[in-house]
Amino acid sequence: VAVLLAGNIACSAAPRQRPVKAGPVDEGAGTLAAARKFLEGRWTLESFEVYPPGKQPITLKGSGTLVYDDFGNLKMDIRADESSSHLLGAAGIDIRDGTISTDGRTTVDMQNRTLTYILPGQTASRGPLAPSRPRHWEVQGDLLTLTTKDDAGKPLSVGRWRRTK
């Protein structure tokens, strides 16, 4: 009995499944991790233009901040002067008290170079700046350009943001 008991204790069962080995995380220039790391931080609005279909372009006079955190959350606040607010409202942009504000998680699509909001609980809005429209991004140094496009690929808005040091 002692020999059987010692044999059972000495031979423990092996795991039924072997651990799955994952490949290395893609790092470096041109990767999703690099894009997210680049976007992290606080940005200041340099310029903002809206191109409403069939109307004159609107150049916003005002200011704005964009904050992207390390969890993929993006908060954007743009404050327009009174005349810009009226023009933007007439173009179908949801502007309240002179402010355009969006806050939510984003997904980054490296192939299409877009940011898309994921806004649970918020009603879908329409217009050139609808959160459901992807923001096409382009980077030049510390300048981030976000462009929304219509279904035909024409720009509806172009915002240029400078990284705050």
N, C-alpha and C positions, 0 to 999 in steps of 0.2 A: 504494500500500500504506500509506503514511504517513497519507493522508487517511482511509482506512477504519479504521485502528487508532485514530486520534484520535477518530473518530466513535463507535466502540464504547466507548472510555473515557469520553467526555463524556456518553453516554446510559446511565445506570444503570437497571436494571429497577425498576419500581414494585412496592410490596408487592401481593401477590395479594388480601389481605383488608384492609379498612379496620378500624382499631381500633373496638371497640364502646364507646360512651360510656355510662357508668352514671349513674344518677340520684344526687342527693345523699343522704347518709346521714341517716336520720331522727334528729333530735336534739330535745331539749327535753322538757318534762313529758309523761308518758303514753307515752313511747316505750320500746322494749326497751333501748336504750342508757342511758336515764335510770334504768330499773328496776335494771339491773345495777350501775350506778354507785352507786345508793342502797344496795343490798345489800352492797357491798364494805365490809369491815372486820370488827371484832370486836364481838360482842354478848354480853350477860350475861342469863342466864335470870332472869326476874322471877317467873313462875308457870307451873305445868304441871299440867293436869288430863287424866285419861284416863277415858273413858266406855265401859267394857266392856259389850257387849250383855247385858242381863238381870242386871246386877250394879250395885252402888252405885258412883257416881263415885269416883275416886281422885285426891286432891290430893297431888301429890308434895312431899315435904319433902326439899330438897337444893339443889344448885347446878348450873350448867351454863354452857358457852360455845359459841358458834356463830361460825365464821370463814368468810367468803365472800370469795374472792379475785377478782382482775380477769380470771381465765381461766374463771370459772364453777364453780370447785371449792367445795364446801361440806363443812365438817367440823363435826359436832355431837357434843358430849360432855355427857351429863347424869349427875350423880352423885346417887344417892338414898340416904336413910338406910335402916337395916335393915328397919324396918316397911314403908316404901314399897316396898322391893325385893321383899319377899315378896308383897305385894298385886299389884304389877305382873307378877311372874312367874306368879302364879295367873291373871292376866287374859290370858296368852298373849303377853306382851311379852318379847322376847329381851334379858334383862338378865343380865350376868355381873359378878360381884364388885361389885354395886351400881352398875354403869355401863351406860348405854345409849350406844352410840357408832355413828356413821355417818359415812362419809367417801367422797366421790366427786364426779364432775362432775354438774352439773345443767343442765336446760333450763328456760327461763323461757317460760311461755305467757301473753302479755299479755291475750288475750281472756278466758281462764278464770281469770286471776290465780293461776296455780299454778307451783310448782317441782316438778320430777320428777327423781329421781336416775337417773343412768346408771352402773351398777355392774358393769363387766366383771369376770368371774372370780368374782363372789360368788354364792353360792346364794340363790335366792329364798326369803325368809322370809315367814311369814304373821303375821297379827295386826294390831292397830290401828296399829302404827308400822312396818309393812313398808315398806322403801324403795321398793317399786313403787307405793305409794299416793302420789298427788300431794299436795303440801302447798299448801293454799289460803292465800294471803297477803293481809294487809291492813296498811296503814301509817297510823299516826296520829302525826305528829311524828317522834320518835326511837323509837317503839314499833312493833315488828314482831310481828304475830300470825300464827302458822302453825297451820293446822287440818287434820287429816286427817279424811276422811269415809268412811262406809261406802257401799255401793252405792246405798242409798236417799237419800244426801245428809245423813244425820245425823252430827253430830260424833263422832269416836272419840277425838280428842285435841285439846287446845288449848294451845299454848305461846306465852307472851308474852316477847319478848326486847327488851332496852333496849340501844341503841348505847353502847358503851364509848368514852368520850372520851379 
